[in-house]
Amino acid sequence: MLLKGEVTINAPRKKVWDFLTDPNQIGQCVPGVEMIETIEELKKYRGVVSVGLGSVKARFSGDVDILELDEPNRAKLKAHGTATGSAADAVSEMKLSDGPNDSTILNWTADVSVSGQLASLVSRLMVPVSQKLAGVFYDEVRKRIENS
């Protein structure tokens, strides 16, 4: 499933970039994050995330690999996680551009694929819940950057 969106953040692009490339800051914005560990700075991270889709909950453990970093314009990453009987893969890209009045426009995409028990149990909820979780994440990112 392909998710996408746009967020305007009232902060300069460098400030937004620094926030988005700090796993400790990002981890506080992702719904359900239990742990983030740096394996290799700006290259590889490991984490645990709990996700609820309707009445079904899953706890994913996995890795995030940074594929491309073009400071302060673009970042691309790949994530792979597993939960009991299920797996999830995602490729996400963020593009930053200057907005009016020293703001930053953040365009993002996430191509997410879920397989196994979770996919078969909650397939109809997958897109709306995933889009909602992404919205919660980017709204929290915006709030934290604007209020820091």
C-alpha positions as CSV (number, residue, x, y, z in Angstrom):
1,M,0.0,0.0,0.0
2,L,1.3,3.4,-0.9
3,L,0.8,6.2,1.7
4,K,1.7,9.8,1.2
5,G,1.2,13.2,2.6
6,E,2.5,16.8,3.0
7,V,3.1,18.7,6.2
8,T,4.1,22.4,6.6
9,I,6.4,22.9,9.6
10,N,7.0,26.5,10.8
11,A,10.7,26.1,11.1
12,P,13.8,26.4,8.8
13,R,14.7,23.4,6.8
14,K,18.0,22.7,8.7
15,K,16.1,22.5,12.0
16,V,13.6,20.1,10.5
17,W,16.4,18.0,8.9
18,D,18.3,17.8,12.2
19,F,15.2,16.6,14.0
20,L,14.2,14.0,11.3
21,T,17.7,12.5,11.4
22,D,17.9,12.1,15.2
23,P,16.5,8.6,16.1
24,N,15.9,9.7,19.7
25,Q,13.7,12.6,18.6
26,I,11.9,10.5,15.9
27,G,11.3,7.6,18.4
28,Q,9.3,9.9,20.6
29,C,6.9,10.7,17.7
30,V,6.3,7.2,16.4
31,P,3.1,5.7,17.9
32,G,3.9,2.4,19.8
33,V,7.7,2.7,19.8
34,E,9.2,0.7,22.7
35,M,12.9,0.9,21.9
36,I,15.3,2.3,19.4
37,E,19.0,1.2,19.2
38,T,21.6,2.8,17.0
39,I,23.6,0.1,15.2
40,E,25.5,2.5,12.9
41,E,25.0,6.2,13.2
42,L,22.9,7.6,10.2
43,K,23.0,4.1,8.6
44,K,21.2,1.4,10.6
45,Y,18.9,1.3,13.6
46,R,17.0,-1.5,15.4
47,G,13.7,-1.1,17.2
48,V,10.5,-2.6,18.7
49,V,7.1,-1.1,17.8
50,S,3.7,-2.2,19.0
51,V,0.9,-1.6,16.5
52,G,-2.9,-2.0,17.1
53,L,-5.1,-2.6,14.1
54,G,-8.7,-2.8,15.4
55,S,-8.8,-5.5,18.0
56,V,-5.5,-7.1,16.8
57,K,-2.2,-6.1,18.3
58,A,1.2,-6.9,17.0
59,R,4.7,-6.3,18.4
60,F,7.2,-5.9,15.6
61,S,11.0,-6.1,16.0
62,G,13.1,-5.0,13.1
63,D,15.7,-2.9,11.4
64,V,15.7,0.4,9.7
65,D,18.4,1.0,7.0
66,I,19.1,4.6,5.7
67,L,19.4,4.2,2.0
68,E,20.0,7.8,1.0
69,L,20.7,11.1,2.8
70,D,20.9,14.3,0.8
71,E,21.1,17.0,3.5
72,P,18.8,19.0,3.9
73,N,16.7,17.9,0.9
74,R,15.8,14.3,0.9
75,A,16.1,11.0,2.9
76,K,15.1,7.5,2.0
77,L,14.9,4.5,4.3
78,K,14.0,0.9,4.3
79,A,12.4,-0.9,7.3
80,H,11.8,-4.6,7.9
81,G,10.1,-6.0,10.9
82,T,8.7,-9.3,12.1
83,A,6.0,-10.1,14.6
84,T,4.6,-13.6,15.5
85,G,3.4,-15.0,12.2
86,S,3.7,-11.7,10.3
87,A,6.2,-9.5,8.6
88,A,6.2,-5.9,7.4
89,D,8.4,-4.1,4.9
90,A,8.4,-0.4,4.1
91,V,10.4,2.0,1.9
92,S,9.8,5.6,2.9
93,E,11.1,8.8,1.4
94,M,10.9,12.4,2.8
95,K,11.6,15.5,0.6
96,L,12.1,18.9,2.2
97,S,11.6,22.2,0.5
98,D,11.5,25.8,1.6
99,G,8.0,27.2,2.3
100,P,6.9,30.7,2.9
101,N,8.1,32.7,5.9
102,D,11.0,30.4,6.7
103,S,8.8,27.3,6.9
104,T,9.6,23.9,5.6
105,I,7.3,21.8,3.4
106,L,7.8,18.1,4.0
107,N,6.4,15.7,1.4
108,W,6.5,12.0,2.4
109,T,5.7,8.6,0.9
110,A,5.7,5.2,2.4
111,D,5.3,2.0,0.4
112,V,4.3,-0.6,3.0
113,S,3.8,-4.3,2.6
114,V,2.5,-6.6,5.4
115,S,2.3,-10.3,5.1
116,G,1.2,-13.3,7.2
117,Q,-1.5,-13.6,9.9
118,L,-1.8,-9.8,10.5
119,A,-2.4,-9.1,6.8
120,S,-5.1,-11.7,6.5
121,L,-6.9,-10.7,9.7
122,V,-7.0,-7.0,9.2
123,S,-6.5,-6.3,5.5
124,R,-9.5,-3.9,5.3
125,L,-8.2,-1.8,8.2
126,M,-4.6,-1.7,6.9
127,V,-4.8,1.5,4.7
128,P,-7.0,3.7,7.0
129,V,-5.1,2.8,10.2
130,S,-1.7,3.1,8.5
131,Q,-2.6,6.5,7.1
132,K,-3.9,7.6,10.5
133,L,-0.7,6.5,12.3
134,A,1.4,8.3,9.7
135,G,-0.7,11.4,10.3
136,V,-0.2,11.2,14.1
137,F,3.5,10.7,13.6
138,Y,4.0,13.8,11.3
139,D,1.7,15.9,13.4
140,E,3.8,15.1,16.5
141,V,7.0,15.8,14.5
142,R,5.6,19.2,13.5
143,K,4.5,20.1,17.1
144,R,7.8,19.1,18.6
145,I,9.9,21.0,16.1
146,E,7.7,24.1,16.3
147,N,7.7,24.1,20.1
148,S,11.4,23.6,20.6
